[in-house]
Amino acid sequence: MRLPPEDRDLSPHTGWTREHWEVVADGLLTAVLPHASPAGALIDLPGPRPSRSGRRSDALEGFARTFLPAALRVAGAGGTDPHGLLAHYAAGLDAGTRTPTGERDLADGDRESWPLITDRGQAMVEAASIAFALRLTRPWLWDRLSGPVRDRVGRWLADALHRVPNDNNWQLFPLSVGGFLAEAGIAEPEARAAVRRGLEHIDRWYLGDGWYTDGRPRAFDHYNGWALHLYPVLHAHLAGDRALGAVYGERLAAHLAGYAHTFGADGAPVHQGRSLTYRFAATAPLWAGALTGHTPLAPGTTRRLASGALRHFLDRGAVDDRGLLTLGWHGPDLRLVQVYSGPASPYWAGSAFLGLLLPPGHPVWTAPEGLAPVEERDTVLALHGPGWLVQSTAADGLVRLHNHGSDDQPADAVGPDDPYYARLAHSTATGPAFEGPADNHLALLTDAGPTERGRVHPLGTGPGWAASRWHPRVGGRELPGVTVTSLTLAHGAEELRAHLVTGGPAGTPVTQTGWAVAGRGAGQRAGAGVRADGGLASELHALRGFTTAGAEHVPGGTAFGPEAALPVLTGELPADGPALFACAARLTAVARPPALADTVELTARPDGQDPEAVLLTVRLAGAPGLRIRLAPAAVTVHPAEGD
């Protein structure tokens, strides 16, 4: 796509304006049209593999997930539709609902019919996008459809009111459908009941401070922003329900206060959680805050973050030479894609164009770009709800997320670690290792293999720290009697990682890994440190318990590149008593940082009142000293005497 000239006066950080967003939206939308069925009901995009729901469902995704940004584009232009997008989608609504089918494949005789909405079926997800798109464009599309077409579309959508969704953010899809149908006068009692049910469900998951868990007890990721906040706030906005908007808008504003700190200076969101192929959908809650007035961010800061994220992906190969979004992060990469995603799934990113509903004269488009939070100053921010510690540095624009509260484990069982949830840390510049040693992980090396983290029990967050407890698992079972209590302290670019291990056979090897750095030349090593040619470096320095240091190659690399390596420290469990393993850690793109060994001072001694506890005194360079009590039941952190 040919982009307009940059405007570095209005947008000194990204150069982008509203016109850039319009051109990108137009380019993405027109690129999919050659893949539409003859009547336009299905958009069957090329891709490496179908989703588990089959090609017909995937092609409905192509229709629904592009219909939403098309609706935002047209509604934001006051109904102006220079590319005739609404005519295409109107024809598709007609053809797709004539004979809905349960067939999964696209048979030669029927390449138009939409799949039926079923219990926990993917069509329920797509119905939500279609409903929001119809709501946004009602004067120019829905109100101009013939009565029979409106009846068929209404009946198809109404099935979402009676089917069972998955017990997570899916609870909001019947809500989204219900919001439209109630306004359109279709199945009104059932539609309003679906809205109530959806809100009741997410209210149960709200933990305060702007954070929901996504159905499971400790599932935190970008779905907070691109679903759990977005859908109820957008519903309230379109319904003109000020009371409802105030409740969910206040939660959104609280969320954005922390969430704004999770974007790097290069525009990248933190690489954590599932469905990351939605990419710049991470900007949707930023725009929702500006649209509804529920945001702590200045207008120029909202645009800086959003434009930075959109540019980040477009500049790094997210769109292929056909103009299509690919399954992956930067370029195509199926390793980070879930089985429910097909070729059209990345177009959930279309919600990022929510900002186009704001008129050209709105301050979010006319104010000069402000600094992103990461650019203003070094910050360490505790997010109590998810049990996260967000650490950012202005000198290199990196954001690191230290995880002491998210595991995505179901309530009634513990499965294998998901590297996108279970790691001790994630960032805007590194991704989890798919093969080889787990990055940012403490493992006990048993005969059955290295242990996993399993369920994470948060032990609190505070200024500059976060802690958790977990029980190492291997082969689907916990190691009998073994508990790990983990603590992260952060200041500037430096970290302290401390782990108290109680139980476990003496002599068991223990490893601590650091950030997996990808890029050309990744693997240049010095002790327990690796650096890539681009300047990104990952380091560990042993303080307690570890006896050897080295680095390992990451087979296949990460989502950030095919060449990757990570630092590793090793030690072993002692013969008696709890074992303390502690190290300094750092991820940095600064060319000549101070020696990591000089940035942390640590003293440790047993707690005379509790044989399973240790007392630490820690000083990170430039930060006040801290006194810490580390025990399986609790972690306490206080200022050191004299600081």
Backbone hydrogen bonds, N-H to C=O, Kabsch-Sander energy under -0.5 kcal/mol:
donor,donor_aa,acceptor,acceptor_aa,energy
3,L,1,M,-0.7
7,D,15,G,-2.5
8,R,6,E,-0.6
11,S,7,D,-2.4
15,G,11,S,-2.0
20,H,17,T,-0.5
21,W,17,T,-1.4
22,E,18,R,-2.3
23,V,19,E,-2.5
24,V,20,H,-2.5
25,A,21,W,-2.4
26,D,22,E,-2.6
27,G,23,V,-2.4
28,L,24,V,-2.6
29,L,25,A,-2.3
30,T,26,D,-2.6
31,A,27,G,-1.5
32,V,28,L,-0.7
32,V,29,L,-0.6
33,L,29,L,-0.6
35,H,32,V,-2.0
36,A,33,L,-2.0
37,S,42,L,-2.9
40,G,37,S,-1.5
43,I,59,A,-2.3
44,D,35,H,-2.0
44,D,42,L,-0.6
45,L,43,I,-1.1
52,R,339,V,-2.0
54,G,51,S,-1.4
56,R,104,R,-3.0
58,D,54,G,-2.1
59,A,55,R,-2.5
60,L,56,R,-1.9
61,E,57,S,-2.3
62,G,58,D,-1.8
63,F,59,A,-1.5
64,A,60,L,-3.2
65,R,61,E,-2.9
66,T,62,G,-0.6
67,F,63,F,-1.8
68,L,64,A,-1.6
70,A,66,T,-1.9
71,A,67,F,-2.5
72,L,68,L,-2.4
73,R,69,P,-2.5
74,V,70,A,-2.4
75,A,71,A,-3.0
76,G,72,L,-2.3
77,A,73,R,-0.7
77,A,74,V,-0.7
78,G,75,A,-1.6
79,G,74,V,-2.7
80,T,77,A,-1.2
84,G,81,D,-1.8
88,H,84,G,-1.3
89,Y,85,L,-2.1
90,A,86,L,-2.7
91,A,87,A,-2.1
92,G,88,H,-1.8
93,L,89,Y,-2.3
94,D,90,A,-1.7
95,A,91,A,-2.5
96,G,92,G,-2.9
97,T,93,L,-1.1
98,R,95,A,-1.0
101,T,114,W,-2.3
107,A,105,D,-1.1
110,D,107,A,-1.5
114,W,96,G,-2.6
116,L,101,T,-1.8
118,T,116,L,-0.6
120,R,164,V,-2.9
121,G,118,T,-2.0
124,M,121,G,-1.6
125,V,121,G,-0.5
125,V,122,Q,-0.9
126,E,122,Q,-1.5
127,A,123,A,-2.1
128,A,124,M,-1.1
128,A,125,V,-0.6
129,S,125,V,-1.0
130,I,126,E,-2.2
131,A,127,A,-2.6
132,F,128,A,-2.4
133,A,129,S,-2.4
134,L,130,I,-2.5
135,R,131,A,-2.2
136,L,132,F,-2.3
137,T,133,A,-1.7
138,R,135,R,-0.7
140,W,137,T,-1.2
141,L,137,T,-1.7
143,D,138,R,-2.6
144,R,141,L,-1.5
145,L,141,L,-0.7
145,L,142,W,-1.4
150,R,146,S,-2.4
151,D,147,G,-2.4
152,R,148,P,-2.2
153,V,149,V,-2.7
154,G,150,R,-2.6
155,R,151,D,-2.3
156,W,152,R,-2.4
157,L,153,V,-2.7
158,A,154,G,-2.4
159,D,155,R,-1.0
159,D,156,W,-0.8
160,A,157,L,-2.0
161,L,158,A,-1.5
162,H,159,D,-1.3
163,R,159,D,-0.9
168,N,166,N,-2.1
171,Q,168,N,-2.4
172,L,169,N,-2.1
173,F,170,W,-2.0
175,L,171,Q,-0.7
176,S,172,L,-2.1
177,V,173,F,-2.2
178,G,174,P,-3.2
179,G,175,L,-2.4
180,F,176,S,-1.3
181,L,177,V,-2.6
182,A,178,G,-2.5
183,E,179,G,-1.1
184,A,180,F,-2.1
185,G,181,L,-0.6
185,G,182,A,-0.7
186,I,181,L,-2.7
187,A,185,G,-0.5
191,A,187,A,-2.7
192,R,188,E,-2.7
193,A,189,P,-2.0
194,A,190,E,-1.9
195,V,191,A,-1.7
196,R,192,R,-2.1
197,R,193,A,-2.6
198,G,194,A,-2.2
199,L,195,V,-2.1
200,E,196,R,-2.4
201,H,197,R,-2.2
202,I,198,G,-2.0
203,D,199,L,-2.0
204,R,200,E,-1.2
204,R,201,H,-0.6
205,W,201,H,-0.8
206,Y,202,I,-0.6
206,Y,203,D,-0.7
207,L,211,W,-2.9
211,W,208,G,-1.4
213,T,205,W,-1.8
214,D,219,A,-2.5
215,G,213,T,-2.0
216,R,214,D,-1.7
218,R,409,Q,-0.6
219,A,216,R,-1.0
220,F,218,R,-0.7
224,N,221,D,-1.7
225,G,222,H,-1.0
226,W,222,H,-2.5
227,A,223,Y,-1.1
228,L,223,Y,-2.6
229,H,224,N,-1.6
230,L,225,G,-0.7
231,Y,227,A,-2.3
233,V,229,H,-1.7
234,L,230,L,-2.9
235,H,231,Y,-2.4
236,A,232,P,-2.4
237,H,233,V,-2.3
238,L,234,L,-2.6
239,A,235,H,-2.3
240,G,236,A,-0.9
240,G,237,H,-0.6
241,D,236,A,-1.9
242,R,240,G,-1.1
245,G,241,D,-2.5
246,A,242,R,-2.0
247,V,243,A,-1.7
248,Y,244,L,-2.2
249,G,245,G,-2.1
250,E,246,A,-2.0
251,R,247,V,-1.3
252,L,248,Y,-2.0
253,A,249,G,-2.6
254,A,250,E,-2.0
255,H,251,R,-2.3
256,L,252,L,-2.7
257,A,253,A,-1.4
258,G,254,A,-0.8
258,G,255,H,-1.0
259,Y,255,H,-3.0
260,A,256,L,-2.2
261,H,258,G,-1.7
262,T,259,Y,-2.3
263,F,260,A,-0.8
264,G,268,A,-3.0
265,A,397,G,-2.1
267,G,264,G,-2.0
270,V,262,T,-0.9
271,H,427,S,-2.6
272,Q,270,V,-1.5
273,G,420,Y,-2.0
278,Y,275,S,-2.1
279,R,276,L,-2.0
281,A,278,Y,-1.9
282,A,279,R,-1.9
283,T,280,F,-1.8
284,A,281,A,-2.0
286,L,283,T,-0.6
287,W,283,T,-1.9
288,A,284,A,-2.5
289,G,285,P,-2.0
290,A,286,L,-1.7
291,L,287,W,-3.0
292,T,288,A,-2.1
293,G,289,G,-1.2
294,H,289,G,-1.0
295,T,293,G,-0.9
301,T,298,A,-0.8
302,T,298,A,-2.2
303,R,299,P,-2.1
304,R,300,G,-1.8
305,L,301,T,-2.5
306,A,302,T,-2.5
307,S,303,R,-3.1
308,G,304,R,-1.8
309,A,305,L,-2.0
310,L,306,A,-2.3
311,R,307,S,-2.7
312,H,308,G,-2.1
313,F,309,A,-1.6
314,L,310,L,-2.1
315,D,311,R,-3.0
316,R,313,F,-0.8
317,G,314,L,-0.8
318,A,313,F,-2.2
320,D,324,L,-2.7
323,G,320,D,-2.1
326,T,318,A,-2.0
328,G,326,T,-0.9
329,W,331,G,-1.0
333,D,327,L,-2.7
336,L,333,D,-1.1
337,V,334,L,-1.5
341,S,338,Q,-1.7
345,S,342,G,-1.6
347,Y,344,A,-1.9
348,W,345,S,-2.0
349,A,346,P,-2.1
350,G,347,Y,-1.9
351,S,348,W,-1.9
352,A,349,A,-2.2
353,F,350,G,-2.0
354,L,351,S,-1.6
355,G,352,A,-0.8
356,L,353,F,-1.8
357,L,354,L,-2.1
358,L,355,G,-1.7
362,H,359,P,-2.3
365,W,362,H,-2.3
366,T,362,H,-1.6
367,A,363,P,-2.7
369,E,10,L,-2.2
370,G,300,G,-0.9
375,E,372,A,-1.7
376,E,372,A,-0.9
376,E,373,P,-0.9
377,R,373,P,-1.0
379,T,392,S,-2.0
381,L,390,V,-3.2
383,L,388,W,-2.9
384,H,382,A,-0.6
387,G,383,L,-1.1
388,W,383,L,-2.0
389,L,402,H,-1.8
390,V,381,L,-3.2
391,Q,389,L,-0.6
391,Q,400,R,-3.1
392,S,379,T,-2.9
393,T,398,L,-1.9
397,G,393,T,-1.5
398,L,393,T,-0.6
400,R,391,Q,-3.3
401,L,426,H,-3.6
402,H,389,L,-3.0
402,H,400,R,-0.5
403,N,401,L,-0.6
403,N,424,L,-2.4
404,H,387,G,-2.3
404,H,402,H,-0.7
407,D,218,R,-2.6
408,D,218,R,-2.4
413,A,410,P,-0.5
421,Y,418,D,-2.6
422,A,418,D,-3.1
423,R,419,P,-0.5
424,L,440,N,-2.6
426,H,401,L,-2.4
427,S,430,T,-0.7
428,T,399,V,-1.9
431,G,516,A,-0.6
434,F,557,G,-0.8
440,N,514,G,-1.8
443,A,441,H,-0.5
443,A,511,T,-2.4
445,L,509,P,-2.7
446,T,444,L,-0.9
446,T,449,G,-1.9
449,G,446,T,-1.6
451,T,444,L,-1.6
452,E,473,R,-3.1
457,H,455,R,-0.5
457,H,469,R,-2.9
459,L,467,A,-2.7
460,G,467,A,-0.6
462,G,465,W,-2.4
464,G,462,G,-0.5
465,W,462,G,-2.1
466,A,488,T,-1.7
467,A,460,G,-2.2
468,S,486,S,-2.3
469,R,457,H,-2.5
470,W,484,V,-2.4
471,H,455,R,-0.5
473,R,452,E,-1.8
474,V,477,R,-2.8
477,R,474,V,-1.4
479,L,472,P,-2.8
482,V,479,L,-1.9
483,T,502,T,-2.2
484,V,470,W,-3.0
485,T,500,L,-2.4
486,S,468,S,-2.9
486,S,484,V,-0.6
487,L,498,A,-2.5
488,T,466,A,-2.7
489,L,496,L,-2.2
490,A,464,G,-1.9
491,H,494,E,-2.2
494,E,491,H,-2.0
495,E,585,A,-1.9
496,L,489,L,-2.4
497,R,583,C,-2.9
498,A,487,L,-2.4
498,A,496,L,-0.5
499,H,581,F,-2.8
500,L,485,T,-2.7
501,V,499,H,-0.6
501,V,579,A,-3.1
502,T,483,T,-2.6
502,T,500,L,-0.6
507,G,573,L,-3.0
508,T,505,P,-1.7
510,V,571,G,-2.6
511,T,443,A,-2.6
512,Q,569,L,-2.2
513,T,441,H,-2.0
514,G,567,P,-1.8
517,V,515,W,-0.9
517,V,565,A,-2.3
519,G,563,E,-2.2
522,A,519,G,-2.4
524,Q,521,G,-1.3
524,Q,531,R,-1.1
526,A,529,G,-1.5
529,G,527,G,-1.1
530,V,538,S,-2.6
531,R,524,Q,-1.3
532,A,536,L,-2.3
533,D,520,R,-3.7
535,G,532,A,-2.2
537,A,588,T,-3.1
538,S,530,V,-2.8
539,E,586,R,-2.6
540,L,528,A,-2.6
541,H,584,A,-2.4
543,L,582,A,-2.7
544,R,582,A,-2.1
547,T,570,T,-3.3
548,T,570,T,-1.8
550,G,568,V,-2.5
552,E,566,L,-2.8
554,V,564,A,-2.7
557,G,554,V,-2.2
558,T,561,G,-2.2
561,G,558,T,-1.8
564,A,562,P,-0.5
565,A,517,V,-1.8
566,L,552,E,-2.4
568,V,550,G,-2.8
569,L,512,Q,-2.6
570,T,548,T,-2.2
571,G,510,V,-2.2
572,E,545,G,-0.6
573,L,508,T,-2.2
579,A,501,V,-2.8
581,F,499,H,-2.8
581,F,579,A,-0.5
582,A,544,R,-2.5
583,C,497,R,-2.2
584,A,541,H,-2.7
585,A,495,E,-1.9
586,R,539,E,-1.9
587,L,493,A,-0.6
588,T,537,A,-2.3
598,D,595,A,-1.6
599,T,596,L,-1.8
601,E,619,R,-2.2
603,T,617,T,-2.1
605,R,615,L,-1.9
607,D,610,D,-0.5
607,D,613,A,-1.9
608,G,606,P,-0.8
610,D,607,D,-1.4
613,A,610,D,-1.7
614,V,630,L,-2.1
615,L,605,R,-3.1
616,L,628,I,-3.1
617,T,603,T,-2.2
618,V,626,L,-2.4
619,R,601,E,-2.3
621,A,599,T,-2.8
623,A,620,L,-2.8
626,L,618,V,-2.5
627,R,638,H,-3.6
628,I,616,L,-2.8
629,R,636,T,-2.3
630,L,614,V,-2.6
630,L,628,I,-0.6
631,A,629,R,-0.6
631,A,634,A,-1.3
636,T,629,R,-1.9
638,H,627,R,-2.7
640,A,625,G,-2.3
643,D,640,A,-2.0
